[in-house]
Amino acid sequence: MSDPTIDAARDVLAESLDKIRRGIAGLTVDQLNAKPAGGETNSVAVIATHALASTRSYMSIAGGAPPPPRDRPAEFRTVAADGFGGWVEDMIGQCLGLLDGVTFDPSIKVVRTWTQGLADDPVTASWALLYGTSHLGEHVGHLHMTLELLRPAD
């Protein structure tokens, strides 16, 4: 029997993850790495990498799995190369796969080891599920804004 909370979260995640998939589709390596707003802004590759790594971490907690190893600062130094789309597909599969067959236990508490400042602040599976889905949605919005800036002016 499926868990209605996990089923709902999976639907929301699948929609957002598909927006990332479609956002990078057809972009060249140069476009993936461009910073159209200039300065210290993030490229499409950085946004996608951070969004997917974060989602994978939070869905691990939500599903009761150990969080995967993660180098959060390195996510913001991402430079895409050929094969980036394949990596994105793999990460999308991992994010969704973490919810396969899970019976939701909202009281599970886990420490977010990838963020030193929060390492002593455990979060529940409920918090991770809600935060992970909303955080992904924010980055989908960032991705869309960055893609708008990449479009040639009419």
N, CA, C and O atoms as a GROMACS GRO file, in nm:
protein
  616
    1MET      N    1   0.084  -0.118   0.000
    1MET     CA    2   0.000   0.000   0.000
    1MET      C    3   0.089   0.125   0.000
    1MET      O    4   0.187   0.132   0.074
    2SER      N    5   0.055   0.219  -0.082
    2SER     CA    6   0.136   0.340  -0.091
    2SER      C    7   0.100   0.438   0.022
    2SER      O    8  -0.007   0.429   0.082
    3ASP      N    9   0.190   0.528   0.047
    3ASP     CA   10   0.172   0.629   0.150
    3ASP      C   11   0.124   0.757   0.082
    3ASP      O   12   0.192   0.808  -0.007
    4PRO      N   13   0.007   0.810   0.122
    4PRO     CA   14  -0.047   0.927   0.052
    4PRO      C   15   0.041   1.052   0.063
    4PRO      O   16   0.044   1.133  -0.029
    5THR      N   17   0.112   1.068   0.173
    5THR     CA   18   0.201   1.184   0.187
    5THR      C   19   0.317   1.174   0.090
    5THR      O   20   0.351   1.270   0.022
    6ILE      N   21   0.376   1.056   0.083
    6ILE     CA   22   0.488   1.035  -0.008
    6ILE      C   23   0.442   1.043  -0.153
    6ILE      O   24   0.511   1.100  -0.238
    7ASP      N   25   0.324   0.988  -0.182
    7ASP     CA   26   0.271   0.995  -0.319
    7ASP      C   27   0.252   1.140  -0.362
    7ASP      O   28   0.285   1.177  -0.475
    8ALA      N   29   0.198   1.222  -0.272
    8ALA     CA   30   0.176   1.364  -0.304
    8ALA      C   31   0.309   1.436  -0.323
    8ALA      O   32   0.325   1.514  -0.417
    9ALA      N   33   0.403   1.410  -0.235
    9ALA     CA   34   0.535   1.473  -0.246
    9ALA      C   35   0.603   1.432  -0.376
    9ALA      O   36   0.665   1.515  -0.443
   10ARG      N   37   0.592   1.306  -0.411
   10ARG     CA   38   0.654   1.256  -0.533
   10ARG      C   39   0.596   1.327  -0.655
   10ARG      O   40   0.670   1.361  -0.747
   11ASP      N   41   0.465   1.350  -0.657
   11ASP     CA   42   0.402   1.422  -0.768
   11ASP      C   43   0.454   1.565  -0.779
   11ASP      O   44   0.487   1.612  -0.888
   12VAL      N   45   0.463   1.633  -0.665
   12VAL     CA   46   0.513   1.771  -0.664
   12VAL      C   47   0.659   1.774  -0.708
   12VAL      O   48   0.698   1.857  -0.790
   13LEU      N   49   0.739   1.683  -0.654
   13LEU     CA   50   0.880   1.678  -0.692
   13LEU      C   51   0.898   1.647  -0.840
   13LEU      O   52   0.978   1.710  -0.908
   14ALA      N   53   0.822   1.549  -0.888
   14ALA     CA   54   0.836   1.510  -1.030
   14ALA      C   55   0.809   1.629  -1.121
   14ALA      O   56   0.877   1.646  -1.222
   15GLU      N   57   0.711   1.710  -1.087
   15GLU     CA   58   0.679   1.827  -1.169
   15GLU      C   59   0.795   1.927  -1.168
   15GLU      O   60   0.835   1.977  -1.273
   16SER      N   61   0.848   1.956  -1.050
   16SER     CA   62   0.960   2.051  -1.040
   16SER      C   63   1.086   1.996  -1.106
   16SER      O   64   1.157   2.070  -1.174
   17LEU      N   65   1.113   1.868  -1.086
   17LEU     CA   66   1.232   1.808  -1.146
   17LEU      C   67   1.221   1.807  -1.298
   17LEU      O   68   1.322   1.821  -1.367
   18ASP      N   69   1.101   1.789  -1.349
   18ASP     CA   70   1.082   1.794  -1.494
   18ASP      C   71   1.108   1.934  -1.548
   18ASP      O   72   1.156   1.950  -1.660
   19LYS      N   73   1.078   2.035  -1.468
   19LYS     CA   74   1.107   2.173  -1.511
   19LYS      C   75   1.257   2.196  -1.520
   19LYS      O   76   1.304   2.271  -1.606
   20ILE      N   77   1.334   2.132  -1.432
   20ILE     CA   78   1.479   2.142  -1.443
   20ILE      C   79   1.525   2.070  -1.570
   20ILE      O   80   1.606   2.123  -1.645
   21ARG      N   81   1.473   1.951  -1.592
   21ARG     CA   82   1.507   1.873  -1.712
   21ARG      C   83   1.480   1.955  -1.838
   21ARG      O   84   1.566   1.965  -1.926
   22ARG      N   85   1.361   2.014  -1.846
   22ARG     CA   86   1.325   2.092  -1.964
   22ARG      C   87   1.406   2.221  -1.972
   22ARG      O   88   1.434   2.270  -2.081
   23GLY      N   89   1.442   2.277  -1.856
   23GLY     CA   90   1.519   2.401  -1.855
   23GLY      C   91   1.659   2.388  -1.913
   23GLY      O   92   1.709   2.480  -1.977
   24ILE      N   93   1.720   2.273  -1.892
   24ILE     CA   94   1.856   2.254  -1.944
   24ILE      C   95   1.857   2.193  -2.084
   24ILE      O   96   1.959   2.196  -2.153
   25ALA      N   97   1.744   2.138  -2.125
   25ALA     CA   98   1.738   2.068  -2.254
   25ALA      C   99   1.777   2.161  -2.368
   25ALA      O  100   1.727   2.272  -2.380
   26GLY      N  101   1.867   2.115  -2.449
   26GLY     CA  102   1.906   2.189  -2.569
   26GLY      C  103   2.006   2.300  -2.545
   26GLY      O  104   2.048   2.366  -2.641
   27LEU      N  105   2.046   2.324  -2.420
   27LEU     CA  106   2.144   2.430  -2.395
   27LEU      C  107   2.284   2.380  -2.427
   27LEU      O  108   2.317   2.263  -2.405
   28THR      N  109   2.364   2.467  -2.480
   28THR     CA  110   2.505   2.434  -2.504
   28THR      C  111   2.580   2.440  -2.371
   28THR      O  112   2.529   2.493  -2.272
   29VAL      N  113   2.700   2.388  -2.369
   29VAL     CA  114   2.784   2.396  -2.250
   29VAL      C  115   2.808   2.544  -2.214
   29VAL      O  116   2.806   2.580  -2.096
   30ASP      N  117   2.829   2.627  -2.315
   30ASP     CA  118   2.848   2.770  -2.289
   30ASP      C  119   2.726   2.832  -2.224
   30ASP      O  120   2.738   2.914  -2.132
   31GLN      N  121   2.609   2.796  -2.270
   31GLN     CA  122   2.486   2.849  -2.212
   31GLN      C  123   2.465   2.798  -2.069
   31GLN      O  124   2.422   2.872  -1.981
   32LEU      N  125   2.496   2.671  -2.047
   32LEU     CA  126   2.484   2.614  -1.911
   32LEU      C  127   2.573   2.688  -1.813
   32LEU      O  128   2.537   2.704  -1.696
   33ASN      N  129   2.689   2.733  -1.858
   33ASN     CA  130   2.787   2.797  -1.770
   33ASN      C  131   2.781   2.949  -1.768
   33ASN      O  132   2.849   3.013  -1.689
   34ALA      N  133   2.700   3.007  -1.855
   34ALA     CA  134   2.690   3.153  -1.864
   34ALA      C  135   2.629   3.211  -1.736
   34ALA      O  136   2.547   3.149  -1.670
   35LYS      N  137   2.672   3.331  -1.705
   35LYS     CA  138   2.615   3.408  -1.594
   35LYS      C  139   2.553   3.534  -1.654
   35LYS      O  140   2.614   3.640  -1.649
   36PRO      N  141   2.433   3.522  -1.710
   36PRO     CA  142   2.376   3.634  -1.785
   36PRO      C  143   2.346   3.757  -1.701
   36PRO      O  144   2.330   3.866  -1.755
   37ALA      N  145   2.339   3.741  -1.569
   37ALA     CA  146   2.318   3.858  -1.484
   37ALA      C  147   2.451   3.914  -1.435
   37ALA      O  148   2.455   4.015  -1.365
   38GLY      N  149   2.561   3.846  -1.473
   38GLY     CA  150   2.694   3.895  -1.442
   38GLY      C  151   2.737   3.872  -1.298
   38GLY      O  152   2.664   3.814  -1.218
   39GLY      N  153   2.856   3.919  -1.269
   39GLY     CA  154   2.910   3.916  -1.134
   39GLY      C  155   2.909   3.780  -1.067
   39GLY      O  156   2.950   3.680  -1.126
   40GLU      N  157   2.864   3.778  -0.947
   40GLU     CA  158   2.865   3.656  -0.865
   40GLU      C  159   2.734   3.578  -0.876
   40GLU      O  160   2.705   3.494  -0.790
   41THR      N  161   2.655   3.603  -0.978
   41THR     CA  162   2.530   3.530  -0.994
   41THR      C  163   2.558   3.386  -1.036
   41THR      O  164   2.670   3.353  -1.076
   42ASN      N  165   2.459   3.302  -1.028
   42ASN     CA  166   2.475   3.161  -1.060
   42ASN      C  167   2.435   3.129  -1.203
   42ASN      O  168   2.342   3.188  -1.258
   43SER      N  169   2.507   3.035  -1.260
   43SER     CA  170   2.475   2.985  -1.393
   43SER      C  171   2.362   2.882  -1.383
   43SER      O  172   2.327   2.838  -1.274
   44VAL      N  173   2.308   2.844  -1.497
   44VAL     CA  174   2.209   2.738  -1.502
   44VAL      C  175   2.267   2.610  -1.444
   44VAL      O  176   2.199   2.539  -1.370
   45ALA      N  177   2.392   2.580  -1.477
   45ALA     CA  178   2.456   2.458  -1.426
   45ALA      C  179   2.466   2.459  -1.274
   45ALA      O  180   2.440   2.357  -1.209
   46VAL      N  181   2.502   2.572  -1.216
   46VAL     CA  182   2.511   2.584  -1.070
   46VAL      C  183   2.373   2.568  -1.008
   46VAL      O  184   2.357   2.496  -0.910
   47ILE      N  185   2.275   2.636  -1.062
   47ILE     CA  186   2.140   2.628  -1.007
   47ILE      C  187   2.090   2.483  -1.010
   47ILE      O  188   2.039   2.433  -0.911
   48ALA      N  189   2.105   2.417  -1.123
   48ALA     CA  190   2.058   2.278  -1.135
   48ALA      C  191   2.134   2.187  -1.039
   48ALA      O  192   2.073   2.103  -0.973
   49THR      N  193   2.264   2.202  -1.032
   49THR     CA  194   2.345   2.117  -0.944
   49THR      C  195   2.305   2.133  -0.799
   49THR      O  196   2.282   2.035  -0.729
   50HIS      N  197   2.296   2.257  -0.754
   50HIS     CA  198   2.259   2.282  -0.614
   50HIS      C  199   2.118   2.233  -0.586
   50HIS      O  200   2.094   2.168  -0.484
   51ALA      N  201   2.025   2.262  -0.674
   51ALA     CA  202   1.886   2.220  -0.653
   51ALA      C  203   1.876   2.068  -0.642
   51ALA      O  204   1.805   2.017  -0.556
   52LEU      N  205   1.945   1.997  -0.729
   52LEU     CA  206   1.936   1.851  -0.729
   52LEU      C  207   2.008   1.789  -0.610
   52LEU      O  208   1.957   1.695  -0.549
   53ALA      N  209   2.125   1.840  -0.576
   53ALA     CA  210   2.198   1.786  -0.461
   53ALA      C  211   2.122   1.810  -0.332
   53ALA      O  212   2.114   1.723  -0.246
   54SER      N  213   2.066   1.928  -0.319
   54SER     CA  214   1.988   1.961  -0.200
   54SER      C  215   1.863   1.874  -0.191
   54SER      O  216   1.831   1.820  -0.085
   55THR      N  217   1.793   1.860  -0.303
   55THR     CA  218   1.672   1.779  -0.304
   55THR      C  219   1.705   1.635  -0.268
   55THR      O  220   1.632   1.572  -0.191
   56ARG      N  221   1.811   1.582  -0.323
   56ARG     CA  222   1.851   1.444  -0.290
   56ARG      C  223   1.878   1.430  -0.141
   56ARG      O  224   1.839   1.331  -0.080
   57SER      N  225   1.944   1.528  -0.082
   57SER     CA  226   1.973   1.522   0.061
   57SER      C  227   1.846   1.527   0.145
   57SER      O  228   1.828   1.446   0.236
   58TYR      N  229   1.758   1.621   0.113
   58TYR     CA  230   1.636   1.633   0.192
   58TYR      C  231   1.540   1.516   0.171
   58TYR      O  232   1.471   1.476   0.265
   59MET      N  233   1.535   1.461   0.051
   59MET     CA  234   1.448   1.345   0.030
   59MET      C  235   1.505   1.221   0.098
   59MET      O  236   1.429   1.131   0.136
   60SER      N  237   1.635   1.214   0.114
   60SER     CA  238   1.694   1.105   0.192
   60SER      C  239   1.643   1.112   0.336
   60SER      O  240   1.600   1.011   0.391
   61ILE      N  241   1.649   1.229   0.394
   61ILE     CA  242   1.601   1.246   0.531
   61ILE      C  243   1.452   1.214   0.539
   61ILE      O  244   1.408   1.143   0.628
   62ALA      N  245   1.376   1.268   0.445
   62ALA     CA  246   1.230   1.248   0.446
   62ALA      C  247   1.193   1.100   0.437
   62ALA      O  248   1.095   1.056   0.497
   63GLY      N  249   1.272   1.024   0.362
   63GLY     CA  250   1.242   0.882   0.345
   63GLY      C  251   1.310   0.791   0.444
   63GLY      O  252   1.294   0.669   0.438
   64GLY      N  253   1.386   0.849   0.537
   64GLY     CA  254   1.451   0.768   0.638
   64GLY      C  255   1.582   0.705   0.594
   64GLY      O  256   1.633   0.615   0.661
   65ALA      N  257   1.637   0.750   0.483
   65ALA     CA  258   1.766   0.698   0.435
   65ALA      C  259   1.878   0.790   0.485
   65ALA      O  260   1.855   0.908   0.511
   66PRO      N  261   1.998   0.737   0.497
   66PRO     CA  262   2.109   0.825   0.536
   66PRO      C  263   2.136   0.928   0.427
   66PRO      O  264   2.135   0.894   0.308
   67PRO      N  265   2.159   1.052   0.464
   67PRO     CA  266   2.190   1.153   0.362
   67PRO      C  267   2.317   1.115   0.287
   67PRO      O  268   2.412   1.066   0.347
   68PRO      N  269   2.319   1.137   0.155
   68PRO     CA  270   2.438   1.104   0.076
   68PRO      C  271   2.550   1.202   0.105
   68PRO      O  272   2.526   1.311   0.155
   69PRO      N  273   2.673   1.164   0.073
   69PRO     CA  274   2.783   1.260   0.087
   69PRO      C  275   2.754   1.382   0.000
   69PRO      O  276   2.698   1.371  -0.110
   70ARG      N  277   2.793   1.497   0.049
   70ARG     CA  278   2.763   1.620  -0.024
   70ARG      C  279   2.868   1.725   0.005
   70ARG      O  280   2.907   1.744   0.121
   71ASP      N  281   2.914   1.794  -0.098
   71ASP     CA  282   3.006   1.907  -0.083
   71ASP      C  283   2.929   2.031  -0.131
   71ASP      O  284   2.941   2.072  -0.246
   72ARG      N  285   2.852   2.088  -0.040
   72ARG     CA  286   2.765   2.200  -0.076
   72ARG      C  287   2.842   2.317  -0.137
   72ARG      O  288   2.798   2.370  -0.239
   73PRO      N  289   2.956   2.361  -0.080
   73PRO     CA  290   3.028   2.472  -0.143
   73PRO      C  291   3.071   2.443  -0.287
   73PRO      O  292   3.072   2.533  -0.370
   74ALA      N  293   3.105   2.318  -0.316
   74ALA     CA  294   3.148   2.282  -0.452
   74ALA      C  295   3.032   2.294  -0.552
   74ALA      O  296   3.056   2.316  -0.670
   75GLU      N  297   2.909   2.279  -0.505
   75GLU     CA  298   2.794   2.292  -0.595
   75GLU      C  299   2.793   2.429  -0.662
   75GLU      O  300   2.750   2.442  -0.777
   76PHE      N  301   2.840   2.529  -0.590
   76PHE     CA  302   2.838   2.666  -0.641
   76PHE      C  303   2.960   2.699  -0.728
   76PHE      O  304   2.973   2.810  -0.778
   77ARG      N  305   3.048   2.600  -0.743
   77ARG     CA  306   3.163   2.615  -0.833
   77ARG      C  307   3.147   2.526  -0.956
   77ARG      O  308   3.242   2.508  -1.032
   78THR      N  309   3.030   2.470  -0.976
   78THR     CA  310   3.005   2.378  -1.087
   78THR      C  311   3.033   2.445  -1.221
   78THR      O  312   2.993   2.558  -1.246
   79VAL      N  313   3.103   2.371  -1.306
   79VAL     CA  314   3.122   2.409  -1.446
   79VAL      C  315   3.077   2.288  -1.526
   79VAL      O  316   3.139   2.182  -1.520
   80ALA      N  317   2.970   2.305  -1.601
   80ALA     CA  318   2.915   2.195  -1.680
   80ALA      C  319   3.007   2.160  -1.795
   80ALA      O  320   3.077   2.244  -1.850
   81ALA      N  321   3.005   2.033  -1.830
   81ALA     CA  322   3.078   1.982  -1.946
   81ALA      C  323   2.982   1.894  -2.025
   81ALA      O  324   2.867   1.875  -1.985
   82ASP      N  325   3.030   1.840  -2.136
   82ASP     CA  326   2.947   1.745  -2.210
   82ASP      C  327   2.905   1.635  -2.113
   82ASP      O  328   2.983   1.592  -2.029
   83GLY      N  329   2.782   1.590  -2.125
   83GLY     CA  330   2.732   1.487  -2.035
   83GLY      C  331   2.657   1.541  -1.916
   83GLY      O  332   2.606   1.464  -1.835
   84PHE      N  333   2.649   1.673  -1.904
   84PHE     CA  334   2.578   1.732  -1.790
   84PHE      C  335   2.432   1.687  -1.787
   84PHE      O  336   2.377   1.659  -1.681
   85GLY      N  337   2.369   1.679  -1.904
   85GLY     CA  338   2.230   1.636  -1.910
   85GLY      C  339   2.211   1.495  -1.857
   85GLY      O  340   2.111   1.466  -1.792
   86GLY      N  341   2.306   1.407  -1.883
   86GLY     CA  342   2.300   1.271  -1.830
   86GLY      C  343   2.312   1.269  -1.679
   86GLY      O  344   2.244   1.192  -1.611
   87TRP      N  345   2.400   1.354  -1.626
   87TRP     CA  346   2.414   1.365  -1.482
   87TRP      C  347   2.284   1.415  -1.419
   87TRP      O  348   2.240   1.364  -1.316
   88VAL      N  349   2.222   1.514  -1.482
   88VAL     CA  350   2.095   1.566  -1.433
   88VAL      C  351   1.990   1.455  -1.430
   88VAL      O  352   1.918   1.440  -1.331
   89GLU      N  353   1.982   1.378  -1.536
   89GLU     CA  354   1.885   1.267  -1.540
   89GLU      C  355   1.911   1.167  -1.428
   89GLU      O  356   1.817   1.118  -1.365
   90ASP      N  357   2.037   1.136  -1.404
   90ASP     CA  358   2.071   1.043  -1.297
   90ASP      C  359   2.027   1.098  -1.162
   90ASP      O  360   1.970   1.026  -1.080
   91MET      N  361   2.054   1.226  -1.138
   91MET     CA  362   2.016   1.288  -1.010
   91MET      C  363   1.864   1.293  -0.994
   91MET      O  364   1.813   1.270  -0.885
   92ILE      N  365   1.792   1.322  -1.102
   92ILE     CA  366   1.646   1.322  -1.094
   92ILE      C  367   1.597   1.183  -1.055
   92ILE      O  368   1.509   1.169  -0.970
   93GLY      N  369   1.654   1.080  -1.116
   93GLY     CA  370   1.617   0.944  -1.082
   93GLY      C  371   1.647   0.911  -0.936
   93GLY      O  372   1.567   0.845  -0.869
   94GLN      N  373   1.761   0.958  -0.886
   94GLN     CA  374   1.795   0.935  -0.746
   94GLN      C  375   1.698   1.006  -0.653
   94GLN      O  376   1.653   0.948  -0.554
   95CYS      N  377   1.665   1.130  -0.684
   95CYS     CA  378   1.572   1.206  -0.599
   95CYS      C  379   1.437   1.136  -0.589
   95CYS      O  380   1.383   1.118  -0.480
   96LEU      N  381   1.384   1.097  -0.702
   96LEU     CA  382   1.253   1.030  -0.702
   96LEU      C  383   1.263   0.890  -0.643
   96LEU      O  384   1.172   0.844  -0.574
   97GLY      N  385   1.374   0.821  -0.671
   97GLY     CA  386   1.392   0.686  -0.620
   97GLY      C  387   1.396   0.679  -0.468
   97GLY      O  388   1.360   0.576  -0.410
   98LEU      N  389   1.439   0.786  -0.404
   98LEU     CA  390   1.443   0.788  -0.259
   98LEU      C  391   1.304   0.778  -0.196
   98LEU      O  392   1.291   0.746  -0.078
   99LEU      N  393   1.202   0.806  -0.275
   99LEU     CA  394   1.065   0.799  -0.222
   99LEU      C  395   0.994   0.670  -0.263
   99LEU      O  396   0.879   0.648  -0.223
  100ASP      N  397   1.059   0.586  -0.340
  100ASP     CA  398   0.998   0.461  -0.384
  100ASP      C  399   0.978   0.366  -0.265
  100ASP      O  400   1.072   0.336  -0.192
  101GLY      N  401   0.856   0.321  -0.247
  101GLY     CA  402   0.826   0.222  -0.145
  101GLY      C  403   0.841   0.269  -0.002
  101GLY      O  404   0.843   0.187   0.090
  102VAL      N  405   0.850   0.399   0.018
  102VAL     CA  406   0.871   0.453   0.153
  102VAL      C  407   0.737   0.465   0.226
  102VAL      O  408   0.638   0.513   0.170
  103THR      N  409   0.737   0.421   0.350
  103THR     CA  410   0.625   0.451   0.439
  103THR      C  411   0.673   0.567   0.526
  103THR      O  412   0.771   0.555   0.599
  104PHE      N  413   0.604   0.675   0.518
  104PHE     CA  414   0.647   0.800   0.580
  104PHE      C  415   0.641   0.792   0.732
  104PHE      O  416   0.536   0.761   0.790
  105ASP      N  417   0.753   0.820   0.796
  105ASP     CA  418   0.760   0.833   0.942
  105ASP      C  419   0.801   0.976   0.970
  105ASP      O  420   0.920   1.008   0.970
  106PRO      N  421   0.704   1.064   0.996
  106PRO     CA  422   0.734   1.207   1.009
  106PRO      C  423   0.823   1.242   1.127
  106PRO      O  424   0.878   1.352   1.132
  107SER      N  425   0.838   1.150   1.223
  107SER     CA  426   0.913   1.183   1.344
  107SER      C  427   1.062   1.153   1.336
  107SER      O  428   1.137   1.190   1.426
  108ILE      N  429   1.107   1.088   1.229
  108ILE     CA  430   1.251   1.060   1.214
  108ILE      C  431   1.327   1.191   1.225
  108ILE      O  432   1.288   1.291   1.166
  109LYS      N  433   1.436   1.190   1.302
  109LYS     CA  434   1.520   1.309   1.314
  109LYS      C  435   1.660   1.278   1.263
  109LYS      O  436   1.718   1.174   1.296
  110VAL      N  437   1.712   1.369   1.182
  110VAL     CA  438   1.844   1.352   1.123
  110VAL      C  439   1.917   1.486   1.128
  110VAL      O  440   1.855   1.592   1.119
  111VAL      N  441   2.048   1.479   1.142
  111VAL     CA  442   2.132   1.598   1.140
  111VAL      C  443   2.176   1.624   0.996
  111VAL      O  444   2.214   1.531   0.925
  112ARG      N  445   2.173   1.750   0.954
  112ARG     CA  446   2.217   1.789   0.820
  112ARG      C  447   2.368   1.806   0.821
  112ARG      O  448   2.420   1.915   0.847
  113THR      N  449   2.438   1.699   0.793
  113THR     CA  450   2.584   1.698   0.805
  113THR      C  451   2.654   1.785   0.702
  113THR      O  452   2.771   1.819   0.720
  114TRP      N  453   2.587   1.821   0.594
  114TRP     CA  454   2.652   1.897   0.487
  114TRP      C  455   2.661   2.046   0.517
  114TRP      O  456   2.727   2.119   0.443
  115THR      N  457   2.598   2.092   0.624
  115THR     CA  458   2.602   2.234   0.658
  115THR      C  459   2.650   2.246   0.802
  115THR      O  460   2.573   2.225   0.895
  116GLN      N  461   2.776   2.281   0.819
  116GLN     CA  462   2.836   2.283   0.952
  116GLN      C  463   2.759   2.368   1.051
  116GLN      O  464   2.744   2.329   1.167
  117GLY      N  465   2.710   2.481   1.009
  117GLY     CA  466   2.637   2.569   1.100
  117GLY      C  467   2.508   2.507   1.152
  117GLY      O  468   2.455   2.550   1.254
  118LEU      N  469   2.458   2.407   1.081
  118LEU     CA  470   2.332   2.344   1.122
  118LEU      C  471   2.352   2.201   1.172
  118LEU      O  472   2.255   2.130   1.197
  119ALA      N  473   2.477   2.159   1.185
  119ALA     CA  474   2.506   2.020   1.219
  119ALA      C  475   2.452   1.978   1.355
  119ALA      O  476   2.430   1.860   1.380
  120ASP      N  477   2.430   2.074   1.444
  120ASP     CA  478   2.376   2.041   1.575
  120ASP      C  479   2.225   2.064   1.584
  120ASP      O  480   2.167   2.061   1.692
  121ASP      N  481   2.162   2.086   1.469
  121ASP     CA  482   2.019   2.117   1.464
  121ASP      C  483   1.947   2.009   1.384
  121ASP      O  484   1.924   2.026   1.264
  122PRO      N  485   1.909   1.897   1.449
  122PRO     CA  486   1.841   1.791   1.374
  122PRO      C  487   1.705   1.837   1.323
  122PRO      O  488   1.639   1.921   1.384
  123VAL      N  489   1.666   1.781   1.210
  123VAL     CA  490   1.535   1.811   1.153
  123VAL      C  491   1.456   1.682   1.141
  123VAL      O  492   1.512   1.573   1.132
  124THR      N  493   1.324   1.695   1.140
  124THR     CA  494   1.239   1.578   1.125
  124THR      C  495   1.218   1.547   0.978
  124THR      O  496   1.244   1.629   0.890
  125ALA      N  497   1.171   1.426   0.954
  125ALA     CA  498   1.139   1.386   0.816
  125ALA      C  499   1.032   1.478   0.760
  125ALA      O  500   1.036   1.513   0.642
  126SER      N  501   0.936   1.517   0.842
  126SER     CA  502   0.830   1.609   0.795
  126SER      C  503   0.890   1.740   0.749
  126SER      O  504   0.856   1.789   0.641
  127TRP      N  505   0.978   1.797   0.829
  127TRP     CA  506   1.041   1.924   0.794
  127TRP      C  507   1.120   1.908   0.665
  127TRP      O  508   1.112   1.993   0.576
  128ALA      N  509   1.196   1.800   0.655
  128ALA     CA  510   1.280   1.778   0.536
  128ALA      C  511   1.195   1.764   0.410
  128ALA      O  512   1.231   1.816   0.305
  129LEU      N  513   1.082   1.695   0.420
  129LEU     CA  514   0.995   1.678   0.305
  129LEU      C  515   0.938   1.812   0.260
  129LEU      O  516   0.938   1.843   0.141
  130LEU      N  517   0.890   1.891   0.355
  130LEU     CA  518   0.832   2.021   0.320
  130LEU      C  519   0.939   2.119   0.273
  130LEU      O  520   0.921   2.187   0.172
  131TYR      N  521   1.050   2.126   0.345
  131TYR     CA  522   1.155   2.218   0.307
  131TYR      C  523   1.216   2.179   0.173
  131TYR      O  524   1.240   2.264   0.088
  132GLY      N  525   1.242   2.051   0.154
  132GLY     CA  526   1.303   2.005   0.030
  132GLY      C  527   1.219   2.037  -0.093
  132GLY      O  528   1.273   2.076  -0.196
  133THR      N  529   1.088   2.020  -0.081
  133THR     CA  530   1.002   2.050  -0.197
  133THR      C  531   0.993   2.201  -0.220
  133THR      O  532   0.994   2.245  -0.335
  134SER      N  533   0.984   2.280  -0.114
  134SER     CA  534   0.975   2.425  -0.134
  134SER      C  535   1.108   2.482  -0.182
  134SER      O  536   1.109   2.573  -0.266
  135HIS      N  537   1.219   2.432  -0.131
  135HIS     CA  538   1.352   2.478  -0.173
  135HIS      C  539   1.373   2.449  -0.321
  135HIS      O  540   1.427   2.532  -0.394
  136LEU      N  541   1.333   2.331  -0.365
  136LEU     CA  542   1.343   2.297  -0.506
  136LEU      C  543   1.260   2.393  -0.590
  136LEU      O  544   1.306   2.440  -0.695
  137GLY      N  545   1.139   2.424  -0.545
  137GLY     CA  546   1.054   2.518  -0.618
  137GLY      C  547   1.117   2.655  -0.633
  137GLY      O  548   1.106   2.718  -0.738
  138GLU      N  549   1.184   2.702  -0.528
  138GLU     CA  550   1.253   2.831  -0.537
  138GLU      C  551   1.360   2.828  -0.646
  138GLU      O  552   1.373   2.923  -0.723
  139HIS      N  553   1.435   2.720  -0.651
  139HIS     CA  554   1.542   2.712  -0.749
  139HIS      C  555   1.490   2.691  -0.891
  139HIS      O  556   1.556   2.730  -0.987
  140VAL      N  557   1.375   2.629  -0.904
  140VAL     CA  558   1.313   2.622  -1.037
  140VAL      C  559   1.280   2.764  -1.084
  140VAL      O  560   1.298   2.797  -1.201
  141GLY      N  561   1.233   2.848  -0.993
  141GLY     CA  562   1.208   2.988  -1.026
  141GLY      C  563   1.336   3.060  -1.065
  141GLY      O  564   1.337   3.137  -1.161
  142HIS      N  565   1.444   3.036  -0.991
  142HIS     CA  566   1.574   3.096  -1.026
  142HIS      C  567   1.619   3.051  -1.164
  142HIS      O  568   1.670   3.130  -1.244
  143LEU      N  569   1.598   2.923  -1.191
  143LEU     CA  570   1.635   2.869  -1.322
  143LEU      C  571   1.559   2.941  -1.433
  143LEU      O  572   1.617   2.980  -1.534
  144HIS      N  573   1.428   2.957  -1.414
  144HIS     CA  574   1.347   3.024  -1.517
  144HIS      C  575   1.392   3.168  -1.539
  144HIS      O  576   1.398   3.214  -1.653
  145MET      N  577   1.424   3.239  -1.432
  145MET     CA  578   1.470   3.377  -1.447
  145MET      C  579   1.603   3.382  -1.521
  145MET      O  580   1.624   3.469  -1.606
  146THR      N  581   1.693   3.290  -1.490
  146THR     CA  582   1.823   3.286  -1.557
  146THR      C  583   1.805   3.253  -1.705
  146THR      O  584   1.872   3.310  -1.790
  147LEU      N  585   1.717   3.160  -1.734
  147LEU     CA  586   1.690   3.125  -1.874
  147LEU      C  587   1.632   3.244  -1.951
  147LEU      O  588   1.664   3.263  -2.068
  148GLU      N  589   1.548   3.323  -1.886
  148GLU     CA  590   1.495   3.443  -1.950
  148GLU      C  591   1.608   3.538  -1.990
  148GLU      O  592   1.604   3.598  -2.097
  149LEU      N  593   1.708   3.551  -1.902
  149LEU     CA  594   1.820   3.640  -1.932
  149LEU      C  595   1.908   3.586  -2.045
  149LEU      O  596   1.977   3.662  -2.112
  150LEU      N  597   1.906   3.455  -2.064
  150LEU     CA  598   1.986   3.396  -2.172
  150LEU      C  599   1.922   3.413  -2.310
  150LEU      O  600   1.990   3.403  -2.412
  151ARG      N  601   1.792   3.439  -2.311
  151ARG     CA  602   1.723   3.454  -2.440
  151ARG      C  603   1.770   3.579  -2.511
  151ARG      O  604   1.789   3.684  -2.449
  152PRO      N  605   1.790   3.568  -2.642
  152PRO     CA  606   1.829   3.689  -2.716
  152PRO      C  607   1.716   3.792  -2.714
  152PRO      O  608   1.598   3.757  -2.718
  153ALA      N  609   1.755   3.916  -2.708
  153ALA     CA  610   1.656   4.025  -2.711
  153ALA      C  611   1.587   4.028  -2.848
  153ALA      O  612   1.651   4.004  -2.951
  154ASP      N  613   1.459   4.057  -2.847
  154ASP     CA  614   1.384   4.066  -2.975
  154ASP      C  615   1.414   4.195  -3.047
  154ASP      O  616   1.360   4.219  -3.155
   0.00000   0.00000   0.00000
